[in-house]
Structure formats: structure tokens, C-alpha cells
């Protein structure tokens, strides 16, 4: 993102940069639910102790 004027990049085809798209699975963590992408059977090269979660939106009261 920039405030300077620039030309839009020309995307003329697939780049091959994305090897795999993993759909997240919902996991209940007590007070809230996260959508967990890793670990996943589709991507075994990533260790079992690496977690990639998405949470929200959520509202937390003060205190």
C-alpha cells in the first residue's frame, strides 16, 4: 500500500506460488471457537506443534 501514484501490476496467468489451499476446521476452545488451518493432514511437512488459527469477531466485556 502506498500513497504514491503507481501502475497496477499485470497478472496475465497463474504464477504457481500457491501450492495448496487448506480449508480450516472449527475447534472449540471453551469460551470461543477458532478456525484451525494447521496442523493438517494435507500439509504434513509442518510440525504438529505449529498452530495457525483464525478467531473472531468477538466482544470481550471489561474486566
PDB file of N, CA, C, O and CB in Angstrom:
ATOM      1  N   UNK A   1       0.848  -1.166   0.000  1.00  0.00           N
ATOM      2  CA  UNK A   1       0.000   0.000   0.000  1.00  0.00           C
ATOM      3  C   UNK A   1       0.893   1.227   0.000  1.00  0.00           C
ATOM      4  O   UNK A   1       1.876   1.299   0.738  1.00  0.00           O
ATOM      5  CB  UNK A   1      -0.965  -0.001   1.213  1.00  0.00           C
ATOM      6  N   UNK A   2       0.540   2.183  -0.831  1.00  0.00           N
ATOM      7  CA  UNK A   2       1.341   3.389  -0.950  1.00  0.00           C
ATOM      8  C   UNK A   2       0.443   4.554  -1.317  1.00  0.00           C
ATOM      9  O   UNK A   2      -0.601   4.382  -1.947  1.00  0.00           O
ATOM     10  CB  UNK A   2       2.460   3.210  -1.994  1.00  0.00           C
ATOM     11  N   UNK A   3       0.861   5.731  -0.918  1.00  0.00           N
ATOM     12  CA  UNK A   3       0.147   6.942  -1.303  1.00  0.00           C
ATOM     13  C   UNK A   3       0.689   7.510  -2.609  1.00  0.00           C
ATOM     14  O   UNK A   3       0.139   8.477  -3.135  1.00  0.00           O
ATOM     15  CB  UNK A   3       0.243   7.989  -0.197  1.00  0.00           C
ATOM     16  N   UNK A   4       1.763   6.921  -3.140  1.00  0.00           N
ATOM     17  CA  UNK A   4       2.363   7.376  -4.380  1.00  0.00           C
ATOM     18  C   UNK A   4       1.636   6.767  -5.569  1.00  0.00           C
ATOM     19  O   UNK A   4       1.152   5.638  -5.502  1.00  0.00           O
ATOM     20  CB  UNK A   4       3.851   7.022  -4.421  1.00  0.00           C
ATOM     21  N   UNK A   5       1.565   7.517  -6.644  1.00  0.00           N
ATOM     22  CA  UNK A   5       0.918   7.006  -7.856  1.00  0.00           C
ATOM     23  C   UNK A   5       1.742   5.867  -8.450  1.00  0.00           C
ATOM     24  O   UNK A   5       2.968   5.949  -8.520  1.00  0.00           O
ATOM     25  CB  UNK A   5       0.733   8.137  -8.898  1.00  0.00           C
ATOM     26  N   UNK A   6       1.070   4.819  -8.870  1.00  0.00           N
ATOM     27  CA  UNK A   6       1.754   3.663  -9.458  1.00  0.00           C
ATOM     28  C   UNK A   6       0.786   2.933 -10.378  1.00  0.00           C
ATOM     29  O   UNK A   6      -0.432   3.034 -10.230  1.00  0.00           O
ATOM     30  CB  UNK A   6       2.297   2.703  -8.351  1.00  0.00           C
ATOM     31  N   UNK A   7       1.346   2.203 -11.321  1.00  0.00           N
ATOM     32  CA  UNK A   7       0.523   1.401 -12.215  1.00  0.00           C
ATOM     33  C   UNK A   7       0.159   0.086 -11.541  1.00  0.00           C
ATOM     34  O   UNK A   7       0.942  -0.461 -10.764  1.00  0.00           O
ATOM     35  CB  UNK A   7       1.252   1.143 -13.549  1.00  0.00           C
ATOM     36  N   UNK A   8      -1.043  -0.421 -11.845  1.00  0.00           N
ATOM     37  CA  UNK A   8      -1.445  -1.719 -11.327  1.00  0.00           C
ATOM     38  C   UNK A   8      -0.620  -2.809 -11.991  1.00  0.00           C
ATOM     39  O   UNK A   8      -0.318  -2.713 -13.181  1.00  0.00           O
ATOM     40  CB  UNK A   8      -2.951  -1.960 -11.552  1.00  0.00           C
ATOM     41  N   UNK A   9      -0.245  -3.855 -11.237  1.00  0.00           N
ATOM     42  CA  UNK A   9       0.522  -4.944 -11.842  1.00  0.00           C
ATOM     43  C   UNK A   9      -0.327  -5.714 -12.849  1.00  0.00           C
ATOM     44  O   UNK A   9      -1.542  -5.828 -12.684  1.00  0.00           O
ATOM     45  CB  UNK A   9       1.048  -5.896 -10.757  1.00  0.00           C
ATOM     46  N   UNK A  10       0.293  -6.227 -13.861  1.00  0.00           N
ATOM     47  CA  UNK A  10      -0.395  -7.003 -14.889  1.00  0.00           C
ATOM     48  C   UNK A  10      -0.295  -8.488 -14.553  1.00  0.00           C
ATOM     49  O   UNK A  10       0.780  -9.079 -14.653  1.00  0.00           O
ATOM     50  CB  UNK A  10       0.201  -6.717 -16.295  1.00  0.00           C
ATOM     51  N   UNK A  11      -1.394  -9.078 -14.161  1.00  0.00           N
ATOM     52  CA  UNK A  11      -1.442 -10.507 -13.853  1.00  0.00           C
ATOM     53  C   UNK A  11      -2.011 -11.214 -15.079  1.00  0.00           C
ATOM     54  O   UNK A  11      -3.210 -11.141 -15.347  1.00  0.00           O
ATOM     55  CB  UNK A  11      -2.308 -10.801 -12.561  1.00  0.00           C
ATOM     56  N   UNK A  12      -1.157 -11.886 -15.806  1.00  0.00           N
ATOM     57  CA  UNK A  12      -1.592 -12.498 -17.061  1.00  0.00           C
ATOM     58  C   UNK A  12      -1.829 -13.995 -16.961  1.00  0.00           C
ATOM     59  O   UNK A  12      -2.326 -14.602 -17.910  1.00  0.00           O
ATOM     60  CB  UNK A  12      -0.581 -12.236 -18.123  1.00  0.00           C
ATOM     61  N   UNK A  13      -1.487 -14.597 -15.838  1.00  0.00           N
ATOM     62  CA  UNK A  13      -1.694 -16.033 -15.705  1.00  0.00           C
ATOM     63  C   UNK A  13      -1.337 -16.509 -14.314  1.00  0.00           C
ATOM     64  O   UNK A  13      -0.988 -15.709 -13.445  1.00  0.00           O
ATOM     65  CB  UNK A  13      -0.876 -16.788 -16.737  1.00  0.00           C
ATOM     66  N   UNK A  14      -1.424 -17.798 -14.106  1.00  0.00           N
ATOM     67  CA  UNK A  14      -1.093 -18.386 -12.815  1.00  0.00           C
ATOM     68  C   UNK A  14       0.410 -18.312 -12.589  1.00  0.00           C
ATOM     69  O   UNK A  14       1.200 -18.514 -13.511  1.00  0.00           O
ATOM     70  CB  UNK A  14      -1.586 -19.846 -12.734  1.00  0.00           C
ATOM     71  N   UNK A  15       0.793 -18.021 -11.347  1.00  0.00           N
ATOM     72  CA  UNK A  15       2.213 -17.919 -11.037  1.00  0.00           C
ATOM     73  C   UNK A  15       2.763 -19.210 -10.445  1.00  0.00           C
ATOM     74  O   UNK A  15       3.975 -19.426 -10.460  1.00  0.00           O
ATOM     75  CB  UNK A  15       2.454 -16.772 -10.080  1.00  0.00           C
ATOM     76  N   UNK A  16       1.900 -20.062  -9.931  1.00  0.00           N
ATOM     77  CA  UNK A  16       2.367 -21.291  -9.298  1.00  0.00           C
ATOM     78  C   UNK A  16       2.856 -21.069  -7.875  1.00  0.00           C
ATOM     79  O   UNK A  16       3.422 -21.978  -7.269  1.00  0.00           O
ATOM     80  CB  UNK A  16       3.470 -21.901 -10.119  1.00  0.00           C
ATOM     81  N   UNK A  17       2.645 -19.870  -7.331  1.00  0.00           N
ATOM     82  CA  UNK A  17       3.116 -19.558  -5.986  1.00  0.00           C
ATOM     83  C   UNK A  17       2.293 -20.269  -4.912  1.00  0.00           C
ATOM     84  O   UNK A  17       2.802 -20.529  -3.822  1.00  0.00           O
ATOM     85  CB  UNK A  17       3.077 -18.056  -5.758  1.00  0.00           C
ATOM     86  N   UNK A  18       1.039 -20.583  -5.200  1.00  0.00           N
ATOM     87  CA  UNK A  18       0.179 -21.263  -4.228  1.00  0.00           C
ATOM     88  C   UNK A  18       0.169 -22.744  -4.558  1.00  0.00           C
ATOM     89  O   UNK A  18      -0.333 -23.158  -5.603  1.00  0.00           O
ATOM     90  CB  UNK A  18      -1.276 -20.677  -4.236  1.00  0.00           C
ATOM     91  N   UNK A  19       0.734 -23.541  -3.652  1.00  0.00           N
ATOM     92  CA  UNK A  19       0.816 -24.980  -3.879  1.00  0.00           C
ATOM     93  C   UNK A  19      -0.428 -25.711  -3.372  1.00  0.00           C
ATOM     94  O   UNK A  19      -0.816 -26.733  -3.938  1.00  0.00           O
ATOM     95  CB  UNK A  19       2.057 -25.542  -3.203  1.00  0.00           C
ATOM     96  N   UNK A  20      -1.061 -25.192  -2.303  1.00  0.00           N
ATOM     97  CA  UNK A  20      -2.167 -25.898  -1.675  1.00  0.00           C
ATOM     98  C   UNK A  20      -3.015 -24.909  -0.892  1.00  0.00           C
ATOM     99  O   UNK A  20      -2.473 -24.036  -0.214  1.00  0.00           O
ATOM    100  CB  UNK A  20      -1.653 -27.027  -0.756  1.00  0.00           C
ATOM    101  N   UNK A  21      -4.333 -25.031  -0.973  1.00  0.00           N
ATOM    102  CA  UNK A  21      -5.252 -24.240  -0.164  1.00  0.00           C
ATOM    103  C   UNK A  21      -5.886 -25.193   0.838  1.00  0.00           C
ATOM    104  O   UNK A  21      -6.533 -26.166   0.452  1.00  0.00           O
ATOM    105  CB  UNK A  21      -6.342 -23.513  -1.048  1.00  0.00           C
ATOM    106  N   UNK A  22      -5.701 -24.913   2.124  1.00  0.00           N
ATOM    107  CA  UNK A  22      -6.231 -25.769   3.189  1.00  0.00           C
ATOM    108  C   UNK A  22      -7.439 -25.074   3.803  1.00  0.00           C
ATOM    109  O   UNK A  22      -7.340 -23.930   4.246  1.00  0.00           O
ATOM    110  CB  UNK A  22      -5.142 -26.071   4.280  1.00  0.00           C
ATOM    111  N   UNK A  23      -8.571 -25.756   3.831  1.00  0.00           N
ATOM    112  CA  UNK A  23      -9.779 -25.220   4.454  1.00  0.00           C
ATOM    113  C   UNK A  23      -9.677 -25.416   5.968  1.00  0.00           C
ATOM    114  O   UNK A  23      -9.348 -26.514   6.418  1.00  0.00           O
ATOM    115  CB  UNK A  23     -11.065 -25.912   3.882  1.00  0.00           C
ATOM    116  N   UNK A  24      -9.953 -24.372   6.767  1.00  0.00           N
ATOM    117  CA  UNK A  24      -9.852 -24.503   8.224  1.00  0.00           C
ATOM    118  C   UNK A  24     -10.974 -25.354   8.802  1.00  0.00           C
ATOM    119  O   UNK A  24     -12.060 -25.455   8.232  1.00  0.00           O
ATOM    120  CB  UNK A  24      -9.866 -23.132   8.875  1.00  0.00           C
ATOM    121  N   UNK A  25     -10.684 -25.959   9.944  1.00  0.00           N
ATOM    122  CA  UNK A  25     -11.676 -26.741  10.689  1.00  0.00           C
ATOM    123  C   UNK A  25     -11.932 -26.031  12.014  1.00  0.00           C
ATOM    124  O   UNK A  25     -10.991 -25.569  12.661  1.00  0.00           O
ATOM    125  CB  UNK A  25     -11.189 -28.224  10.923  1.00  0.00           C
ATOM    126  N   UNK A  26     -13.202 -25.938  12.425  1.00  0.00           N
ATOM    127  CA  UNK A  26     -13.551 -25.258  13.671  1.00  0.00           C
ATOM    128  C   UNK A  26     -13.152 -26.097  14.867  1.00  0.00           C
ATOM    129  O   UNK A  26     -13.385 -27.306  14.902  1.00  0.00           O
ATOM    130  CB  UNK A  26     -15.049 -24.952  13.720  1.00  0.00           C
ATOM    131  N   UNK A  27     -12.542 -25.439  15.856  1.00  0.00           N
ATOM    132  CA  UNK A  27     -12.144 -26.081  17.107  1.00  0.00           C
ATOM    133  C   UNK A  27     -12.696 -25.266  18.264  1.00  0.00           C
ATOM    134  O   UNK A  27     -12.510 -24.050  18.311  1.00  0.00           O
ATOM    135  CB  UNK A  27     -10.592 -26.215  17.210  1.00  0.00           C
ATOM    136  N   UNK A  28     -13.376 -25.926  19.201  1.00  0.00           N
ATOM    137  CA  UNK A  28     -13.929 -25.265  20.376  1.00  0.00           C
ATOM    138  C   UNK A  28     -12.834 -25.152  21.431  1.00  0.00           C
ATOM    139  O   UNK A  28     -12.261 -26.157  21.852  1.00  0.00           O
ATOM    140  CB  UNK A  28     -15.164 -26.041  20.931  1.00  0.00           C
ATOM    141  N   UNK A  29     -12.543 -23.909  21.860  1.00  0.00           N
ATOM    142  CA  UNK A  29     -11.535 -23.682  22.893  1.00  0.00           C
ATOM    143  C   UNK A  29     -12.175 -23.161  24.174  1.00  0.00           C
ATOM    144  O   UNK A  29     -11.586 -22.337  24.873  1.00  0.00           O
ATOM    145  CB  UNK A  29     -10.472 -22.697  22.396  1.00  0.00           C
ATOM    146  N   UNK A  30     -13.364 -23.631  24.480  1.00  0.00           N
ATOM    147  CA  UNK A  30     -14.043 -23.231  25.705  1.00  0.00           C
ATOM    148  C   UNK A  30     -14.948 -22.038  25.483  1.00  0.00           C
ATOM    149  O   UNK A  30     -16.089 -22.199  25.053  1.00  0.00           O
ATOM    150  CB  UNK A  30     -13.036 -22.915  26.782  1.00  0.00           C
ATOM    151  N   UNK A  31     -14.455 -20.836  25.771  1.00  0.00           N
ATOM    152  CA  UNK A  31     -15.246 -19.613  25.649  1.00  0.00           C
ATOM    153  C   UNK A  31     -15.461 -19.176  24.200  1.00  0.00           C
ATOM    154  O   UNK A  31     -16.378 -18.403  23.923  1.00  0.00           O
ATOM    155  CB  UNK A  31     -14.577 -18.503  26.411  1.00  0.00           C
ATOM    156  N   UNK A  32     -14.639 -19.654  23.280  1.00  0.00           N
ATOM    157  CA  UNK A  32     -14.760 -19.227  21.889  1.00  0.00           C
ATOM    158  C   UNK A  32     -14.299 -20.339  20.959  1.00  0.00           C
ATOM    159  O   UNK A  32     -13.707 -21.329  21.390  1.00  0.00           O
ATOM    160  CB  UNK A  32     -13.947 -17.944  21.639  1.00  0.00           C
ATOM    161  N   UNK A  33     -14.575 -20.158  19.699  1.00  0.00           N
ATOM    162  CA  UNK A  33     -14.212 -21.135  18.674  1.00  0.00           C
ATOM    163  C   UNK A  33     -13.203 -20.497  17.729  1.00  0.00           C
ATOM    164  O   UNK A  33     -13.339 -19.333  17.354  1.00  0.00           O
ATOM    165  CB  UNK A  33     -15.469 -21.632  17.893  1.00  0.00           C
ATOM    166  N   UNK A  34     -12.188 -21.270  17.346  1.00  0.00           N
ATOM    167  CA  UNK A  34     -11.224 -20.801  16.349  1.00  0.00           C
ATOM    168  C   UNK A  34     -11.334 -21.684  15.120  1.00  0.00           C
ATOM    169  O   UNK A  34     -11.806 -22.819  15.194  1.00  0.00           O
ATOM    170  CB  UNK A  34      -9.767 -20.812  16.913  1.00  0.00           C
ATOM    171  N   UNK A  35     -10.898 -21.156  14.000  1.00  0.00           N
ATOM    172  CA  UNK A  35     -10.819 -21.937  12.770  1.00  0.00           C
ATOM    173  C   UNK A  35      -9.354 -22.287  12.573  1.00  0.00           C
ATOM    174  O   UNK A  35      -8.536 -21.413  12.286  1.00  0.00           O
ATOM    175  CB  UNK A  35     -11.405 -21.149  11.527  1.00  0.00           C
ATOM    176  N   UNK A  36      -9.023 -23.557  12.725  1.00  0.00           N
ATOM    177  CA  UNK A  36      -7.634 -24.015  12.712  1.00  0.00           C
ATOM    178  C   UNK A  36      -7.255 -24.535  11.336  1.00  0.00           C
ATOM    179  O   UNK A  36      -7.907 -25.426  10.793  1.00  0.00           O
ATOM    180  CB  UNK A  36      -7.413 -25.105  13.769  1.00  0.00           C
ATOM    181  N   UNK A  37      -6.194 -23.967  10.781  1.00  0.00           N
ATOM    182  CA  UNK A  37      -5.689 -24.376   9.478  1.00  0.00           C
ATOM    183  C   UNK A  37      -4.566 -25.398   9.642  1.00  0.00           C
ATOM    184  O   UNK A  37      -4.532 -26.397   8.924  1.00  0.00           O
ATOM    185  CB  UNK A  37      -5.195 -23.154   8.682  1.00  0.00           C
ATOM    186  N   UNK A  38      -3.656 -25.162  10.569  1.00  0.00           N
ATOM    187  CA  UNK A  38      -2.555 -26.097  10.837  1.00  0.00           C
ATOM    188  C   UNK A  38      -2.635 -26.545  12.276  1.00  0.00           C
ATOM    189  O   UNK A  38      -3.041 -25.748  13.122  1.00  0.00           O
ATOM    190  CB  UNK A  38      -1.173 -25.450  10.542  1.00  0.00           C
ATOM    191  N   UNK A  39      -2.276 -27.766  12.608  1.00  0.00           N
ATOM    192  CA  UNK A  39      -1.792 -28.823  11.730  1.00  0.00           C
ATOM    193  C   UNK A  39      -2.907 -29.404  10.859  1.00  0.00           C
ATOM    194  O   UNK A  39      -4.087 -29.325  11.201  1.00  0.00           O
ATOM    195  CB  UNK A  39      -1.153 -29.925  12.553  1.00  0.00           C
ATOM    196  N   UNK A  40      -2.513 -29.981   9.743  1.00  0.00           N
ATOM    197  CA  UNK A  40      -3.462 -30.540   8.784  1.00  0.00           C
ATOM    198  C   UNK A  40      -2.855 -31.757   8.102  1.00  0.00           C
ATOM    199  O   UNK A  40      -1.665 -31.758   7.788  1.00  0.00           O
ATOM    200  CB  UNK A  40      -3.871 -29.482   7.738  1.00  0.00           C
ATOM    201  N   UNK A  41      -3.658 -32.797   7.866  1.00  0.00           N
ATOM    202  CA  UNK A  41      -3.135 -33.970   7.154  1.00  0.00           C
ATOM    203  C   UNK A  41      -2.677 -33.639   5.732  1.00  0.00           C
ATOM    204  O   UNK A  41      -1.840 -34.342   5.167  1.00  0.00           O
ATOM    205  CB  UNK A  41      -4.196 -35.058   7.105  1.00  0.00           C
ATOM    206  N   UNK A  42      -3.236 -32.552   5.150  1.00  0.00           N
ATOM    207  CA  UNK A  42      -2.853 -32.177   3.790  1.00  0.00           C
ATOM    208  C   UNK A  42      -1.444 -31.595   3.722  1.00  0.00           C
ATOM    209  O   UNK A  42      -0.839 -31.575   2.650  1.00  0.00           O
ATOM    210  CB  UNK A  42      -3.843 -31.178   3.230  1.00  0.00           C
ATOM    211  N   UNK A  43      -0.909 -31.118   4.856  1.00  0.00           N
ATOM    212  CA  UNK A  43       0.414 -30.495   4.865  1.00  0.00           C
ATOM    213  C   UNK A  43       1.217 -31.084   6.025  1.00  0.00           C
ATOM    214  O   UNK A  43       1.332 -30.470   7.085  1.00  0.00           O
ATOM    215  CB  UNK A  43       0.307 -28.934   4.989  1.00  0.00           C
ATOM    216  N   UNK A  44       1.765 -32.270   5.814  1.00  0.00           N
ATOM    217  CA  UNK A  44       2.482 -32.985   6.864  1.00  0.00           C
ATOM    218  C   UNK A  44       3.900 -32.461   7.100  1.00  0.00           C
ATOM    219  O   UNK A  44       4.518 -32.816   8.104  1.00  0.00           O
ATOM    220  CB  UNK A  44       2.541 -34.444   6.523  1.00  0.00           C
ATOM    221  N   UNK A  45       4.431 -31.627   6.201  1.00  0.00           N
ATOM    222  CA  UNK A  45       5.784 -31.109   6.373  1.00  0.00           C
ATOM    223  C   UNK A  45       5.873 -30.115   7.529  1.00  0.00           C
ATOM    224  O   UNK A  45       6.970 -29.829   8.009  1.00  0.00           O
ATOM    225  CB  UNK A  45       6.257 -30.450   5.089  1.00  0.00           C
ATOM    226  N   UNK A  46       4.725 -29.578   7.988  1.00  0.00           N
ATOM    227  CA  UNK A  46       4.704 -28.642   9.101  1.00  0.00           C
ATOM    228  C   UNK A  46       4.517 -29.448  10.371  1.00  0.00           C
ATOM    229  O   UNK A  46       3.646 -30.315  10.435  1.00  0.00           O
ATOM    230  CB  UNK A  46       3.576 -27.569   8.935  1.00  0.00           C
ATOM    231  N   UNK A  47       5.334 -29.169  11.393  1.00  0.00           N
ATOM    232  CA  UNK A  47       5.304 -29.935  12.639  1.00  0.00           C
ATOM    233  C   UNK A  47       3.962 -29.893  13.350  1.00  0.00           C
ATOM    234  O   UNK A  47       3.186 -28.959  13.145  1.00  0.00           O
ATOM    235  CB  UNK A  47       6.360 -29.429  13.563  1.00  0.00           C
ATOM    236  N   UNK A  48       3.671 -30.903  14.193  1.00  0.00           N
ATOM    237  CA  UNK A  48       2.379 -30.990  14.881  1.00  0.00           C
ATOM    238  C   UNK A  48       2.198 -29.943  15.977  1.00  0.00           C
ATOM    239  O   UNK A  48       1.098 -29.806  16.513  1.00  0.00           O
ATOM    240  CB  UNK A  48       2.220 -32.356  15.477  1.00  0.00           C
ATOM    241  N   UNK A  49       3.251 -29.204  16.321  1.00  0.00           N
ATOM    242  CA  UNK A  49       3.138 -28.203  17.381  1.00  0.00           C
ATOM    243  C   UNK A  49       3.051 -26.788  16.828  1.00  0.00           C
ATOM    244  O   UNK A  49       3.149 -25.820  17.582  1.00  0.00           O
ATOM    245  CB  UNK A  49       4.318 -28.309  18.324  1.00  0.00           C
ATOM    246  N   UNK A  50       2.867 -26.659  15.511  1.00  0.00           N
ATOM    247  CA  UNK A  50       2.666 -25.358  14.876  1.00  0.00           C
ATOM    248  C   UNK A  50       1.168 -25.196  14.647  1.00  0.00           C
ATOM    249  O   UNK A  50       0.551 -26.007  13.957  1.00  0.00           O
ATOM    250  CB  UNK A  50       3.474 -25.234  13.522  1.00  0.00           C
ATOM    251  N   UNK A  51       0.580 -24.144  15.228  1.00  0.00           N
ATOM    252  CA  UNK A  51      -0.844 -23.887  15.064  1.00  0.00           C
ATOM    253  C   UNK A  51      -1.036 -22.583  14.300  1.00  0.00           C
ATOM    254  O   UNK A  51      -0.347 -21.597  14.563  1.00  0.00           O
ATOM    255  CB  UNK A  51      -1.559 -23.831  16.437  1.00  0.00           C
ATOM    256  N   UNK A  52      -1.964 -22.579  13.363  1.00  0.00           N
ATOM    257  CA  UNK A  52      -2.322 -21.373  12.626  1.00  0.00           C
ATOM    258  C   UNK A  52      -3.828 -21.246  12.759  1.00  0.00           C
ATOM    259  O   UNK A  52      -4.579 -21.936  12.071  1.00  0.00           O
ATOM    260  CB  UNK A  52      -1.858 -21.430  11.103  1.00  0.00           C
ATOM    261  N   UNK A  53      -4.276 -20.349  13.660  1.00  0.00           N
ATOM    262  CA  UNK A  53      -5.691 -20.212  13.988  1.00  0.00           C
ATOM    263  C   UNK A  53      -6.226 -18.857  13.544  1.00  0.00           C
ATOM    264  O   UNK A  53      -5.481 -17.884  13.435  1.00  0.00           O
ATOM    265  CB  UNK A  53      -5.911 -20.398  15.490  1.00  0.00           C
ATOM    266  N   UNK A  54      -7.539 -18.812  13.289  1.00  0.00           N
ATOM    267  CA  UNK A  54      -8.240 -17.563  12.994  1.00  0.00           C
ATOM    268  C   UNK A  54      -9.386 -17.459  13.972  1.00  0.00           C
ATOM    269  O   UNK A  54     -10.184 -18.387  14.101  1.00  0.00           O
ATOM    270  CB  UNK A  54      -8.748 -17.508  11.506  1.00  0.00           C
ATOM    271  N   UNK A  55      -9.477 -16.323  14.672  1.00  0.00           N
ATOM    272  CA  UNK A  55     -10.520 -16.136  15.669  1.00  0.00           C
ATOM    273  C   UNK A  55     -11.246 -14.822  15.402  1.00  0.00           C
ATOM    274  O   UNK A  55     -10.643 -13.851  14.945  1.00  0.00           O
ATOM    275  CB  UNK A  55      -9.927 -16.156  17.099  1.00  0.00           C
ATOM    276  N   UNK A  56     -12.517 -14.801  15.685  1.00  0.00           N
ATOM    277  CA  UNK A  56     -13.232 -13.541  15.648  1.00  0.00           C
ATOM    278  C   UNK A  56     -14.365 -13.550  14.644  1.00  0.00           C
ATOM    279  O   UNK A  56     -14.520 -14.514  13.894  1.00  0.00           O
ATOM    280  CB  UNK A  56     -12.289 -12.426  15.333  1.00  0.00           C
ATOM    281  N   UNK A  57     -15.123 -12.541  14.619  1.00  0.00           N
ATOM    282  CA  UNK A  57     -15.079 -11.418  15.552  1.00  0.00           C
ATOM    283  C   UNK A  57     -15.597 -11.831  16.926  1.00  0.00           C
ATOM    284  O   UNK A  57     -16.378 -12.775  17.044  1.00  0.00           O
ATOM    285  CB  UNK A  57     -15.899 -10.240  15.011  1.00  0.00           C
ATOM    286  N   UNK A  58     -15.161 -11.124  17.958  1.00  0.00           N
ATOM    287  CA  UNK A  58     -15.574 -11.430  19.326  1.00  0.00           C
ATOM    288  C   UNK A  58     -15.661 -10.140  20.121  1.00  0.00           C
ATOM    289  O   UNK A  58     -14.959  -9.172  19.829  1.00  0.00           O
ATOM    290  CB  UNK A  58     -14.592 -12.424  20.000  1.00  0.00           C
ATOM    291  N   UNK A  59     -16.519 -10.132  21.117  1.00  0.00           N
ATOM    292  CA  UNK A  59     -16.630  -8.998  22.031  1.00  0.00           C
ATOM    293  C   UNK A  59     -16.296  -9.483  23.427  1.00  0.00           C
ATOM    294  O   UNK A  59     -16.861 -10.469  23.902  1.00  0.00           O
ATOM    295  CB  UNK A  59     -18.055  -8.360  21.983  1.00  0.00           C
ATOM    296  N   UNK A  60     -15.376  -8.790  24.087  1.00  0.00           N
ATOM    297  CA  UNK A  60     -14.974  -9.137  25.439  1.00  0.00           C
ATOM    298  C   UNK A  60     -15.346  -7.983  26.364  1.00  0.00           C
ATOM    299  O   UNK A  60     -14.911  -6.852  26.148  1.00  0.00           O
ATOM    300  CB  UNK A  60     -13.448  -9.449  25.512  1.00  0.00           C
ATOM    301  N   UNK A  61     -16.157  -8.262  27.406  1.00  0.00           N
ATOM    302  CA  UNK A  61     -16.541  -7.194  28.327  1.00  0.00           C
ATOM    303  C   UNK A  61     -15.339  -6.759  29.177  1.00  0.00           C
ATOM    304  O   UNK A  61     -14.395  -7.531  29.342  1.00  0.00           O
ATOM    305  CB  UNK A  61     -17.705  -7.658  29.236  1.00  0.00           C
ATOM    306  N   UNK A  62     -15.362  -5.539  29.715  1.00  0.00           N
ATOM    307  CA  UNK A  62     -14.261  -5.087  30.572  1.00  0.00           C
ATOM    308  C   UNK A  62     -14.123  -5.972  31.797  1.00  0.00           C
ATOM    309  O   UNK A  62     -15.101  -6.522  32.305  1.00  0.00           O
ATOM    310  CB  UNK A  62     -14.475  -3.634  31.000  1.00  0.00           C
ATOM    311  N   UNK A  63     -12.893  -6.097  32.259  1.00  0.00           N
ATOM    312  CA  UNK A  63     -12.625  -6.848  33.482  1.00  0.00           C
ATOM    313  C   UNK A  63     -12.328  -8.245  33.206  1.00  0.00           C
ATOM    314  O   UNK A  63     -12.079  -9.017  34.131  1.00  0.00           O
ATOM    315  CB  UNK A  63     -13.749  -6.775  34.415  1.00  0.00           C
TER     316      UNK A  63
END
